[in-house]
Amino acid sequence: MKARELRDLNEAELRQKEQDLTAELFNLKFQHATGQLENTERLPQVRRDLARVKTILRGKTIAQSKGV
């Protein structure tokens, strides 16, 4: 997921995306621990996507507090 795509989303959509990615990360970690995870590259990819969402959310929060 590109940061450019995420910036186009509103805050509610970003919060939903954050919840979805957090749940997916939990499931992937669980699968990895039990040896059922086939695509191990998905773990860091989801972590990065979650970090992007949180970064953009924080930026939007700061921009709103400054009144920009």
PDB file of N, CA, C and O in Angstrom, chain B, residues numbered from 101:
ATOM      1  N   MET B 101       0.836  -1.169   0.000  1.00  0.00           N
ATOM      2  CA  MET B 101       0.000   0.000   0.000  1.00  0.00           C
ATOM      3  C   MET B 101       0.888   1.241   0.000  1.00  0.00           C
ATOM      4  O   MET B 101       1.833   1.349   0.782  1.00  0.00           O
ATOM      5  N   LYS B 102       0.574   2.146  -0.865  1.00  0.00           N
ATOM      6  CA  LYS B 102       1.369   3.364  -1.006  1.00  0.00           C
ATOM      7  C   LYS B 102       0.870   4.435  -0.041  1.00  0.00           C
ATOM      8  O   LYS B 102      -0.321   4.506   0.260  1.00  0.00           O
ATOM      9  N   ALA B 103       1.792   5.265   0.439  1.00  0.00           N
ATOM     10  CA  ALA B 103       1.438   6.361   1.333  1.00  0.00           C
ATOM     11  C   ALA B 103       0.541   7.364   0.610  1.00  0.00           C
ATOM     12  O   ALA B 103      -0.326   7.986   1.225  1.00  0.00           O
ATOM     13  N   ARG B 104       0.749   7.514  -0.671  1.00  0.00           N
ATOM     14  CA  ARG B 104      -0.063   8.433  -1.474  1.00  0.00           C
ATOM     15  C   ARG B 104      -1.541   8.025  -1.419  1.00  0.00           C
ATOM     16  O   ARG B 104      -2.421   8.879  -1.308  1.00  0.00           O
ATOM     17  N   GLU B 105      -1.803   6.721  -1.496  1.00  0.00           N
ATOM     18  CA  GLU B 105      -3.177   6.222  -1.434  1.00  0.00           C
ATOM     19  C   GLU B 105      -3.778   6.470  -0.053  1.00  0.00           C
ATOM     20  O   GLU B 105      -4.958   6.801   0.068  1.00  0.00           O
ATOM     21  N   LEU B 106      -2.969   6.309   0.972  1.00  0.00           N
ATOM     22  CA  LEU B 106      -3.459   6.485   2.331  1.00  0.00           C
ATOM     23  C   LEU B 106      -3.780   7.939   2.645  1.00  0.00           C
ATOM     24  O   LEU B 106      -4.714   8.218   3.397  1.00  0.00           O
ATOM     25  N   ARG B 107      -3.025   8.858   2.084  1.00  0.00           N
ATOM     26  CA  ARG B 107      -3.271  10.281   2.339  1.00  0.00           C
ATOM     27  C   ARG B 107      -4.611  10.742   1.786  1.00  0.00           C
ATOM     28  O   ARG B 107      -5.174  11.733   2.253  1.00  0.00           O
ATOM     29  N   ASP B 108      -5.120  10.024   0.794  1.00  0.00           N
ATOM     30  CA  ASP B 108      -6.408  10.380   0.206  1.00  0.00           C
ATOM     31  C   ASP B 108      -7.590   9.948   1.071  1.00  0.00           C
ATOM     32  O   ASP B 108      -8.708  10.423   0.870  1.00  0.00           O
ATOM     33  N   LEU B 109      -7.358   9.053   2.030  1.00  0.00           N
ATOM     34  CA  LEU B 109      -8.429   8.562   2.895  1.00  0.00           C
ATOM     35  C   LEU B 109      -8.713   9.557   4.013  1.00  0.00           C
ATOM     36  O   LEU B 109      -7.832  10.315   4.421  1.00  0.00           O
ATOM     37  N   ASN B 110      -9.951   9.549   4.506  1.00  0.00           N
ATOM     38  CA  ASN B 110     -10.267  10.419   5.634  1.00  0.00           C
ATOM     39  C   ASN B 110      -9.887   9.716   6.943  1.00  0.00           C
ATOM     40  O   ASN B 110      -9.446   8.566   6.932  1.00  0.00           O
ATOM     41  N   GLU B 111     -10.059  10.405   8.050  1.00  0.00           N
ATOM     42  CA  GLU B 111      -9.587   9.885   9.333  1.00  0.00           C
ATOM     43  C   GLU B 111     -10.319   8.610   9.748  1.00  0.00           C
ATOM     44  O   GLU B 111      -9.698   7.685  10.271  1.00  0.00           O
ATOM     45  N   ALA B 112     -11.619   8.553   9.522  1.00  0.00           N
ATOM     46  CA  ALA B 112     -12.393   7.366   9.886  1.00  0.00           C
ATOM     47  C   ALA B 112     -11.934   6.144   9.091  1.00  0.00           C
ATOM     48  O   ALA B 112     -11.816   5.047   9.638  1.00  0.00           O
ATOM     49  N   GLU B 113     -11.676   6.342   7.797  1.00  0.00           N
ATOM     50  CA  GLU B 113     -11.197   5.229   6.967  1.00  0.00           C
ATOM     51  C   GLU B 113      -9.810   4.779   7.410  1.00  0.00           C
ATOM     52  O   GLU B 113      -9.507   3.586   7.394  1.00  0.00           O
ATOM     53  N   LEU B 114      -8.968   5.732   7.803  1.00  0.00           N
ATOM     54  CA  LEU B 114      -7.630   5.380   8.281  1.00  0.00           C
ATOM     55  C   LEU B 114      -7.696   4.603   9.590  1.00  0.00           C
ATOM     56  O   LEU B 114      -6.947   3.646   9.789  1.00  0.00           O
ATOM     57  N   ARG B 115      -8.588   5.014  10.476  1.00  0.00           N
ATOM     58  CA  ARG B 115      -8.752   4.293  11.748  1.00  0.00           C
ATOM     59  C   ARG B 115      -9.232   2.858  11.489  1.00  0.00           C
ATOM     60  O   ARG B 115      -8.776   1.920  12.142  1.00  0.00           O
ATOM     61  N   GLN B 116     -10.150   2.696  10.538  1.00  0.00           N
ATOM     62  CA  GLN B 116     -10.621   1.357  10.192  1.00  0.00           C
ATOM     63  C   GLN B 116      -9.491   0.520   9.595  1.00  0.00           C
ATOM     64  O   GLN B 116      -9.347  -0.661   9.910  1.00  0.00           O
ATOM     65  N   LYS B 117      -8.696   1.145   8.734  1.00  0.00           N
ATOM     66  CA  LYS B 117      -7.554   0.463   8.126  1.00  0.00           C
ATOM     67  C   LYS B 117      -6.563   0.034   9.215  1.00  0.00           C
ATOM     68  O   LYS B 117      -6.001  -1.060   9.157  1.00  0.00           O
ATOM     69  N   GLU B 118      -6.354   0.913  10.212  1.00  0.00           N
ATOM     70  CA  GLU B 118      -5.453   0.602  11.318  1.00  0.00           C
ATOM     71  C   GLU B 118      -5.954  -0.620  12.097  1.00  0.00           C
ATOM     72  O   GLU B 118      -5.168  -1.500  12.447  1.00  0.00           O
ATOM     73  N   GLN B 119      -7.255  -0.668  12.365  1.00  0.00           N
ATOM     74  CA  GLN B 119      -7.822  -1.812  13.079  1.00  0.00           C
ATOM     75  C   GLN B 119      -7.678  -3.099  12.266  1.00  0.00           C
ATOM     76  O   GLN B 119      -7.337  -4.149  12.810  1.00  0.00           O
ATOM     77  N   ASP B 120      -7.939  -3.012  10.968  1.00  0.00           N
ATOM     78  CA  ASP B 120      -7.828  -4.187  10.099  1.00  0.00           C
ATOM     79  C   ASP B 120      -6.395  -4.716  10.065  1.00  0.00           C
ATOM     80  O   ASP B 120      -6.162  -5.921  10.162  1.00  0.00           O
ATOM     81  N   LEU B 121      -5.442  -3.797   9.925  1.00  0.00           N
ATOM     82  CA  LEU B 121      -4.042  -4.214   9.859  1.00  0.00           C
ATOM     83  C   LEU B 121      -3.561  -4.765  11.191  1.00  0.00           C
ATOM     84  O   LEU B 121      -2.759  -5.698  11.214  1.00  0.00           O
ATOM     85  N   THR B 122      -4.029  -4.213  12.294  1.00  0.00           N
ATOM     86  CA  THR B 122      -3.654  -4.725  13.612  1.00  0.00           C
ATOM     87  C   THR B 122      -4.179  -6.146  13.792  1.00  0.00           C
ATOM     88  O   THR B 122      -3.467  -7.014  14.298  1.00  0.00           O
ATOM     89  N   ALA B 123      -5.414  -6.383  13.383  1.00  0.00           N
ATOM     90  CA  ALA B 123      -5.989  -7.726  13.473  1.00  0.00           C
ATOM     91  C   ALA B 123      -5.244  -8.700  12.559  1.00  0.00           C
ATOM     92  O   ALA B 123      -4.977  -9.839  12.940  1.00  0.00           O
ATOM     93  N   GLU B 124      -4.917  -8.248  11.364  1.00  0.00           N
ATOM     94  CA  GLU B 124      -4.179  -9.110  10.433  1.00  0.00           C
ATOM     95  C   GLU B 124      -2.791  -9.438  10.972  1.00  0.00           C
ATOM     96  O   GLU B 124      -2.327 -10.571  10.848  1.00  0.00           O
ATOM     97  N   LEU B 125      -2.134  -8.456  11.566  1.00  0.00           N
ATOM     98  CA  LEU B 125      -0.812  -8.691  12.137  1.00  0.00           C
ATOM     99  C   LEU B 125      -0.885  -9.709  13.271  1.00  0.00           C
ATOM    100  O   LEU B 125      -0.025 -10.582  13.379  1.00  0.00           O
ATOM    101  N   PHE B 126      -1.906  -9.599  14.113  1.00  0.00           N
ATOM    102  CA  PHE B 126      -2.083 -10.568  15.190  1.00  0.00           C
ATOM    103  C   PHE B 126      -2.248 -11.978  14.624  1.00  0.00           C
ATOM    104  O   PHE B 126      -1.618 -12.925  15.095  1.00  0.00           O
ATOM    105  N   ASN B 127      -3.101 -12.102  13.612  1.00  0.00           N
ATOM    106  CA  ASN B 127      -3.332 -13.415  13.007  1.00  0.00           C
ATOM    107  C   ASN B 127      -2.067 -13.975  12.368  1.00  0.00           C
ATOM    108  O   ASN B 127      -1.790 -15.169  12.478  1.00  0.00           O
ATOM    109  N   LEU B 128      -1.303 -13.119  11.703  1.00  0.00           N
ATOM    110  CA  LEU B 128      -0.067 -13.572  11.074  1.00  0.00           C
ATOM    111  C   LEU B 128       0.950 -14.030  12.126  1.00  0.00           C
ATOM    112  O   LEU B 128       1.624 -15.044  11.943  1.00  0.00           O
ATOM    113  N   LYS B 129       1.057 -13.287  13.215  1.00  0.00           N
ATOM    114  CA  LYS B 129       1.974 -13.675  14.296  1.00  0.00           C
ATOM    115  C   LYS B 129       1.556 -15.014  14.899  1.00  0.00           C
ATOM    116  O   LYS B 129       2.397 -15.854  15.218  1.00  0.00           O
ATOM    117  N   PHE B 130       0.269 -15.196  15.047  1.00  0.00           N
ATOM    118  CA  PHE B 130      -0.248 -16.449  15.592  1.00  0.00           C
ATOM    119  C   PHE B 130       0.070 -17.609  14.657  1.00  0.00           C
ATOM    120  O   PHE B 130       0.526 -18.664  15.101  1.00  0.00           O
ATOM    121  N   GLN B 131      -0.169 -17.414  13.366  1.00  0.00           N
ATOM    122  CA  GLN B 131       0.132 -18.451  12.386  1.00  0.00           C
ATOM    123  C   GLN B 131       1.622 -18.757  12.350  1.00  0.00           C
ATOM    124  O   GLN B 131       2.021 -19.915  12.220  1.00  0.00           O
ATOM    125  N   HIS B 132       2.440 -17.724  12.464  1.00  0.00           N
ATOM    126  CA  HIS B 132       3.893 -17.909  12.441  1.00  0.00           C
ATOM    127  C   HIS B 132       4.348 -18.718  13.656  1.00  0.00           C
ATOM    128  O   HIS B 132       5.207 -19.593  13.537  1.00  0.00           O
ATOM    129  N   ALA B 133       3.782 -18.431  14.803  1.00  0.00           N
ATOM    130  CA  ALA B 133       4.162 -19.133  16.032  1.00  0.00           C
ATOM    131  C   ALA B 133       3.760 -20.601  15.988  1.00  0.00           C
ATOM    132  O   ALA B 133       4.443 -21.449  16.562  1.00  0.00           O
ATOM    133  N   THR B 134       2.666 -20.903  15.316  1.00  0.00           N
ATOM    134  CA  THR B 134       2.207 -22.288  15.251  1.00  0.00           C
ATOM    135  C   THR B 134       2.747 -23.023  14.030  1.00  0.00           C
ATOM    136  O   THR B 134       2.454 -24.202  13.835  1.00  0.00           O
ATOM    137  N   GLY B 135       3.532 -22.333  13.210  1.00  0.00           N
ATOM    138  CA  GLY B 135       4.139 -22.965  12.048  1.00  0.00           C
ATOM    139  C   GLY B 135       3.209 -23.107  10.862  1.00  0.00           C
ATOM    140  O   GLY B 135       3.483 -23.903   9.963  1.00  0.00           O
ATOM    141  N   GLN B 136       2.122 -22.363  10.830  1.00  0.00           N
ATOM    142  CA  GLN B 136       1.155 -22.463   9.743  1.00  0.00           C
ATOM    143  C   GLN B 136       1.290 -21.360   8.704  1.00  0.00           C
ATOM    144  O   GLN B 136       0.579 -21.367   7.699  1.00  0.00           O
ATOM    145  N   LEU B 137       2.183 -20.421   8.932  1.00  0.00           N
ATOM    146  CA  LEU B 137       2.332 -19.291   8.021  1.00  0.00           C
ATOM    147  C   LEU B 137       3.137 -19.716   6.800  1.00  0.00           C
ATOM    148  O   LEU B 137       4.271 -20.178   6.921  1.00  0.00           O
ATOM    149  N   GLU B 138       2.535 -19.553   5.616  1.00  0.00           N
ATOM    150  CA  GLU B 138       3.214 -19.940   4.383  1.00  0.00           C
ATOM    151  C   GLU B 138       4.000 -18.783   3.782  1.00  0.00           C
ATOM    152  O   GLU B 138       5.130 -18.966   3.330  1.00  0.00           O
ATOM    153  N   ASN B 139       3.400 -17.587   3.776  1.00  0.00           N
ATOM    154  CA  ASN B 139       4.052 -16.428   3.178  1.00  0.00           C
ATOM    155  C   ASN B 139       4.656 -15.576   4.296  1.00  0.00           C
ATOM    156  O   ASN B 139       3.985 -14.701   4.842  1.00  0.00           O
ATOM    157  N   THR B 140       5.905 -15.829   4.630  1.00  0.00           N
ATOM    158  CA  THR B 140       6.534 -15.117   5.746  1.00  0.00           C
ATOM    159  C   THR B 140       6.856 -13.668   5.401  1.00  0.00           C
ATOM    160  O   THR B 140       7.104 -12.866   6.302  1.00  0.00           O
ATOM    161  N   GLU B 141       6.859 -13.319   4.139  1.00  0.00           N
ATOM    162  CA  GLU B 141       7.138 -11.938   3.739  1.00  0.00           C
ATOM    163  C   GLU B 141       5.966 -11.012   4.084  1.00  0.00           C
ATOM    164  O   GLU B 141       6.123  -9.791   4.117  1.00  0.00           O
ATOM    165  N   ARG B 142       4.814 -11.586   4.337  1.00  0.00           N
ATOM    166  CA  ARG B 142       3.633 -10.776   4.654  1.00  0.00           C
ATOM    167  C   ARG B 142       3.767 -10.078   6.008  1.00  0.00           C
ATOM    168  O   ARG B 142       3.228  -8.986   6.184  1.00  0.00           O
ATOM    169  N   LEU B 143       4.468 -10.678   6.960  1.00  0.00           N
ATOM    170  CA  LEU B 143       4.633 -10.076   8.284  1.00  0.00           C
ATOM    171  C   LEU B 143       5.276  -8.691   8.230  1.00  0.00           C
ATOM    172  O   LEU B 143       4.666  -7.735   8.707  1.00  0.00           O
ATOM    173  N   PRO B 144       6.465  -8.538   7.678  1.00  0.00           N
ATOM    174  CA  PRO B 144       7.048  -7.196   7.627  1.00  0.00           C
ATOM    175  C   PRO B 144       6.261  -6.229   6.747  1.00  0.00           C
ATOM    176  O   PRO B 144       6.263  -5.023   6.991  1.00  0.00           O
ATOM    177  N   GLN B 145       5.598  -6.749   5.739  1.00  0.00           N
ATOM    178  CA  GLN B 145       4.800  -5.903   4.858  1.00  0.00           C
ATOM    179  C   GLN B 145       3.623  -5.288   5.629  1.00  0.00           C
ATOM    180  O   GLN B 145       3.332  -4.101   5.482  1.00  0.00           O
ATOM    181  N   VAL B 146       2.958  -6.095   6.439  1.00  0.00           N
ATOM    182  CA  VAL B 146       1.836  -5.591   7.237  1.00  0.00           C
ATOM    183  C   VAL B 146       2.337  -4.618   8.291  1.00  0.00           C
ATOM    184  O   VAL B 146       1.686  -3.609   8.563  1.00  0.00           O
ATOM    185  N   ARG B 147       3.490  -4.909   8.890  1.00  0.00           N
ATOM    186  CA  ARG B 147       4.070  -3.989   9.880  1.00  0.00           C
ATOM    187  C   ARG B 147       4.343  -2.621   9.262  1.00  0.00           C
ATOM    188  O   ARG B 147       4.044  -1.589   9.864  1.00  0.00           O
ATOM    189  N   ARG B 148       4.907  -2.620   8.070  1.00  0.00           N
ATOM    190  CA  ARG B 148       5.206  -1.354   7.387  1.00  0.00           C
ATOM    191  C   ARG B 148       3.928  -0.592   7.036  1.00  0.00           C
ATOM    192  O   ARG B 148       3.854   0.626   7.200  1.00  0.00           O
ATOM    193  N   ASP B 149       2.925  -1.323   6.551  1.00  0.00           N
ATOM    194  CA  ASP B 149       1.651  -0.679   6.214  1.00  0.00           C
ATOM    195  C   ASP B 149       1.007  -0.069   7.458  1.00  0.00           C
ATOM    196  O   ASP B 149       0.466   1.035   7.405  1.00  0.00           O
ATOM    197  N   LEU B 150       1.066  -0.788   8.569  1.00  0.00           N
ATOM    198  CA  LEU B 150       0.511  -0.276   9.815  1.00  0.00           C
ATOM    199  C   LEU B 150       1.260   0.972  10.264  1.00  0.00           C
ATOM    200  O   LEU B 150       0.644   1.931  10.728  1.00  0.00           O
ATOM    201  N   ALA B 151       2.568   0.967  10.133  1.00  0.00           N
ATOM    202  CA  ALA B 151       3.367   2.139  10.500  1.00  0.00           C
ATOM    203  C   ALA B 151       3.019   3.327   9.606  1.00  0.00           C
ATOM    204  O   ALA B 151       2.950   4.460  10.082  1.00  0.00           O
ATOM    205  N   ARG B 152       2.800   3.078   8.319  1.00  0.00           N
ATOM    206  CA  ARG B 152       2.414   4.158   7.406  1.00  0.00           C
ATOM    207  C   ARG B 152       1.076   4.769   7.813  1.00  0.00           C
ATOM    208  O   ARG B 152       0.922   5.990   7.837  1.00  0.00           O
ATOM    209  N   VAL B 153       0.120   3.913   8.129  1.00  0.00           N
ATOM    210  CA  VAL B 153      -1.200   4.394   8.522  1.00  0.00           C
ATOM    211  C   VAL B 153      -1.090   5.229   9.790  1.00  0.00           C
ATOM    212  O   VAL B 153      -1.675   6.308   9.872  1.00  0.00           O
ATOM    213  N   LYS B 154      -0.346   4.743  10.776  1.00  0.00           N
ATOM    214  CA  LYS B 154      -0.205   5.475  12.035  1.00  0.00           C
ATOM    215  C   LYS B 154       0.510   6.805  11.823  1.00  0.00           C
ATOM    216  O   LYS B 154       0.152   7.803  12.447  1.00  0.00           O
ATOM    217  N   THR B 155       1.503   6.831  10.960  1.00  0.00           N
ATOM    218  CA  THR B 155       2.239   8.062  10.677  1.00  0.00           C
ATOM    219  C   THR B 155       1.324   9.100  10.020  1.00  0.00           C
ATOM    220  O   THR B 155       1.341  10.273  10.393  1.00  0.00           O
ATOM    221  N   ILE B 156       0.538   8.668   9.052  1.00  0.00           N
ATOM    222  CA  ILE B 156      -0.357   9.589   8.356  1.00  0.00           C
ATOM    223  C   ILE B 156      -1.461  10.075   9.292  1.00  0.00           C
ATOM    224  O   ILE B 156      -1.843  11.244   9.246  1.00  0.00           O
ATOM    225  N   LEU B 157      -1.974   9.185  10.138  1.00  0.00           N
ATOM    226  CA  LEU B 157      -2.978   9.594  11.120  1.00  0.00           C
ATOM    227  C   LEU B 157      -2.412  10.650  12.062  1.00  0.00           C
ATOM    228  O   LEU B 157      -3.078  11.639  12.366  1.00  0.00           O
ATOM    229  N   ARG B 158      -1.207  10.440  12.512  1.00  0.00           N
ATOM    230  CA  ARG B 158      -0.565  11.397  13.419  1.00  0.00           C
ATOM    231  C   ARG B 158      -0.373  12.741  12.725  1.00  0.00           C
ATOM    232  O   ARG B 158      -0.604  13.791  13.324  1.00  0.00           O
ATOM    233  N   GLY B 159       0.043  12.709  11.483  1.00  0.00           N
ATOM    234  CA  GLY B 159       0.228  13.934  10.720  1.00  0.00           C
ATOM    235  C   GLY B 159      -1.071  14.697  10.564  1.00  0.00           C
ATOM    236  O   GLY B 159      -1.097  15.922  10.675  1.00  0.00           O
ATOM    237  N   LYS B 160      -2.161  13.966  10.303  1.00  0.00           N
ATOM    238  CA  LYS B 160      -3.466  14.616  10.162  1.00  0.00           C
ATOM    239  C   LYS B 160      -3.923  15.201  11.495  1.00  0.00           C
ATOM    240  O   LYS B 160      -4.517  16.279  11.527  1.00  0.00           O
ATOM    241  N   THR B 161      -3.652  14.500  12.595  1.00  0.00           N
ATOM    242  CA  THR B 161      -4.016  14.990  13.913  1.00  0.00           C
ATOM    243  C   THR B 161      -3.272  16.284  14.227  1.00  0.00           C
ATOM    244  O   THR B 161      -3.866  17.237  14.730  1.00  0.00           O
ATOM    245  N   ILE B 162      -1.997  16.318  13.937  1.00  0.00           N
ATOM    246  CA  ILE B 162      -1.198  17.513  14.177  1.00  0.00           C
ATOM    247  C   ILE B 162      -1.679  18.669  13.305  1.00  0.00           C
ATOM    248  O   ILE B 162      -1.759  19.807  13.766  1.00  0.00           O
ATOM    249  N   ALA B 163      -1.996  18.377  12.053  1.00  0.00           N
ATOM    250  CA  ALA B 163      -2.477  19.421  11.153  1.00  0.00           C
ATOM    251  C   ALA B 163      -3.807  20.002  11.624  1.00  0.00           C
ATOM    252  O   ALA B 163      -4.040  21.205  11.501  1.00  0.00           O
ATOM    253  N   GLN B 164      -4.673  19.155  12.160  1.00  0.00           N
ATOM    254  CA  GLN B 164      -5.960  19.634  12.670  1.00  0.00           C
ATOM    255  C   GLN B 164      -5.766  20.498  13.903  1.00  0.00           C
ATOM    256  O   GLN B 164      -6.455  21.505  14.065  1.00  0.00           O
ATOM    257  N   SER B 165      -4.836  20.119  14.779  1.00  0.00           N
ATOM    258  CA  SER B 165      -4.629  20.895  16.002  1.00  0.00           C
ATOM    259  C   SER B 165      -4.017  22.263  15.697  1.00  0.00           C
ATOM    260  O   SER B 165      -4.245  23.231  16.422  1.00  0.00           O
ATOM    261  N   LYS B 166      -3.239  22.327  14.617  1.00  0.00           N
ATOM    262  CA  LYS B 166      -2.655  23.609  14.211  1.00  0.00           C
ATOM    263  C   LYS B 166      -3.646  24.443  13.420  1.00  0.00           C
ATOM    264  O   LYS B 166      -3.434  25.640  13.225  1.00  0.00           O
ATOM    265  N   GLY B 167      -4.722  23.824  12.964  1.00  0.00           N
ATOM    266  CA  GLY B 167      -5.728  24.549  12.194  1.00  0.00           C
ATOM    267  C   GLY B 167      -5.374  24.725  10.744  1.00  0.00           C
ATOM    268  O   GLY B 167      -5.830  25.677  10.111  1.00  0.00           O
ATOM    269  N   VAL B 168      -4.572  23.833  10.198  1.00  0.00           N
ATOM    270  CA  VAL B 168      -4.157  23.917   8.790  1.00  0.00           C
ATOM    271  C   VAL B 168      -5.158  23.232   7.916  1.00  0.00           C
ATOM    272  O   VAL B 168      -4.990  23.193   6.697  1.00  0.00           O
TER     273      VAL B 168
END
